[in-house]
Structures are given as structure tokens and as C-alpha cells.
Amino acid sequence: MPSAVEDLGVLRSWWSGLAPEVPAETRGLWFGLVDLVVDNEAIRHLYVAGCPTFDPDDDGDWACDYCWWPDGRYVLLPYLASLPDDPYELVLQVAADLMRDLEPASSATQLEGVGVGFDDGDLELVWLADDR
């Protein structure tokens, strides 16, 4: 059975290749949870996108406009993918905890915030510039 610790190792390796590419105009990082079809099966993945704006008070609308949509943006985290869809809050909490441990904002000083969540709207802000 995969573990969150193993997922964090995969996540760090994946992010280390993408972090240097974050453009200077990126103000928010969005880590989205999405099901991708692999071999005719929907499997949960995490992806990253950079946003030119960030507003912690707009319920995630900032996470719909991208200035950075990198190649290699998707990562499969076995433990996260193995969690049941219900309750979805568990999936979101595990993803948020992984993002906090990853600390993606430490590699891009221009960021104002980092969020993680489902593209349909459920999200958690995991870092705000005011937290520095």
C-alpha cells in the first residue's frame, strides 16, 4: 500500500524539475486535483498551473486564469490516487498537507499565494505571502 511519505518523495522530485520554470509574472500557484483516463480507468492526478493574479477572498476564481501551463504539469501520487472519492474532504486534506510539506512558494519569491483543490471549486489555501 502506498503512503503519504512516498507521495511526498515523488512530489519533491517532480516539483524540483518544474520550480525553476515558474515565470516571474506568476502571482499564484494552483495545484489542481483531476481525474485523467489511463488505460480506460479514471485515475486521480495532481497538476500545477501558474496564475497571473491571486486573491484569497474570491473563492478560487484567480485559479482559472493561467500564465503558466507547463509541460510535465501532471503527477501521479499513488497514495493520493488510492484514496476513495468520498469523502472528498479527505482527498483535499491529504493534498493540502502534501503541499504544505512541499513548500512550493519557497522557490518563487514573487508569489502571493498557493492553493490546492478540485477544479469544480473546493479548495484550500496552503500558503499566503502574509505568512512569510
C-alpha positions as CSV (number, residue, x, y, z in Angstrom):
1,M,0.0,0.0,0.0
2,P,1.5,3.4,-0.9
3,S,2.0,6.1,1.7
4,A,1.9,9.8,2.0
5,V,5.6,9.8,2.8
6,E,6.3,8.1,-0.6
7,D,4.0,10.6,-2.3
8,L,6.0,13.4,-0.9
9,G,9.2,12.0,-2.3
10,V,7.6,11.7,-5.8
11,L,6.1,15.2,-5.4
12,R,9.5,16.7,-4.4
13,S,11.2,15.1,-7.4
14,W,8.5,16.3,-9.8
15,W,8.5,19.8,-8.4
16,S,12.3,20.2,-8.5
17,G,12.1,19.9,-12.3
18,L,9.3,22.4,-12.6
19,A,10.1,25.0,-10.0
20,P,12.9,26.8,-12.0
21,E,10.4,27.3,-14.8
22,V,7.9,29.4,-12.8
23,P,7.6,32.7,-14.7
24,A,8.2,36.0,-12.9
25,E,4.7,37.2,-13.7
26,T,3.1,34.3,-11.6
27,R,1.4,35.5,-8.5
28,G,-0.5,32.4,-7.6
29,L,0.3,28.7,-7.9
30,W,-2.7,26.4,-8.4
31,F,-2.3,22.7,-7.7
32,G,-5.4,21.0,-9.1
33,L,-6.8,17.6,-8.5
34,V,-8.2,16.0,-11.6
35,D,-9.0,12.5,-12.8
36,L,-7.2,11.5,-16.0
37,V,-8.1,8.5,-18.0
38,V,-5.3,6.0,-18.1
39,D,-5.9,2.6,-19.8
40,N,-9.6,3.3,-19.7
41,E,-9.6,4.0,-16.0
42,A,-10.0,7.4,-14.3
43,I,-7.0,7.9,-12.0
44,R,-6.6,11.0,-9.8
45,H,-3.6,13.2,-10.6
46,L,-2.3,16.5,-9.3
47,Y,-1.3,19.2,-11.7
48,V,0.3,22.7,-11.4
49,A,-0.5,25.9,-13.1
50,G,0.7,29.5,-12.6
51,C,-1.8,32.3,-12.3
52,P,-1.1,36.0,-13.1
53,T,-3.3,37.1,-10.2
54,F,-4.1,35.9,-6.7
55,D,-6.9,36.9,-4.4
56,P,-7.5,34.9,-1.3
57,D,-11.1,36.3,-0.9
58,D,-12.5,35.3,-4.3
59,D,-13.3,31.6,-3.8
60,G,-10.6,30.5,-6.2
61,D,-11.6,32.5,-9.3
62,W,-7.9,33.5,-9.5
63,A,-7.1,29.8,-10.2
64,C,-9.0,29.8,-13.5
65,D,-6.6,32.1,-15.5
66,Y,-3.2,30.7,-16.3
67,C,0.0,32.4,-17.3
68,W,2.0,29.2,-16.9
69,W,0.8,25.8,-18.1
70,P,4.0,23.7,-18.1
71,D,4.8,20.5,-20.0
72,G,5.0,17.8,-17.3
73,R,2.4,19.6,-15.2
74,Y,0.7,16.3,-14.1
75,V,2.0,14.0,-11.5
76,L,0.6,10.7,-10.2
77,L,0.9,10.3,-6.5
78,P,0.0,6.7,-5.7
79,Y,-1.3,7.2,-2.2
80,L,-3.4,10.3,-3.1
81,A,-4.8,8.4,-6.1
82,S,-5.7,5.4,-4.0
83,L,-8.0,7.4,-1.6
84,P,-11.7,6.9,-2.1
85,D,-13.6,9.8,-3.8
86,D,-15.9,10.0,-0.8
87,P,-15.4,11.8,1.5
88,Y,-13.7,14.2,-0.9
89,E,-12.6,16.3,2.1
90,L,-10.1,13.6,2.9
91,V,-8.6,13.8,-0.6
92,L,-8.4,17.6,-0.3
93,Q,-6.8,17.5,3.2
94,V,-4.1,15.0,2.1
95,A,-3.3,17.1,-0.9
96,A,-3.1,20.3,1.2
97,D,-0.8,18.6,3.7
98,L,1.4,17.4,0.9
99,M,1.6,21.0,-0.5
100,R,2.4,22.4,2.9
101,D,5.3,19.9,3.3
102,L,6.5,20.6,-0.3
103,E,6.6,24.4,0.4
104,P,6.4,25.4,-3.3
105,A,6.4,29.1,-2.6
106,S,10.0,28.9,-1.2
107,S,11.2,28.6,-4.8
108,A,9.4,31.7,-6.2
109,T,9.6,34.8,-4.1
110,Q,7.1,36.8,-6.3
111,L,4.2,34.6,-5.2
112,E,1.3,35.9,-3.3
113,G,-0.4,32.6,-2.6
114,V,-0.7,28.9,-3.2
115,G,-3.9,26.8,-3.4
116,V,-4.8,23.2,-3.9
117,G,-8.2,21.8,-4.8
118,F,-10.7,20.4,-7.2
119,D,-11.4,22.2,-10.4
120,D,-15.1,22.3,-9.5
121,G,-14.4,24.7,-6.7
122,D,-13.5,23.0,-3.4
123,L,-10.0,24.3,-2.5
124,E,-7.7,25.1,0.4
125,L,-5.2,27.9,0.5
126,V,-2.0,26.4,1.8
127,W,0.3,29.5,1.8
128,L,-0.2,33.2,1.7
129,A,2.6,35.8,1.3
130,D,1.5,37.4,4.6
131,D,2.7,34.1,6.2
132,R,6.3,35.0,5.4
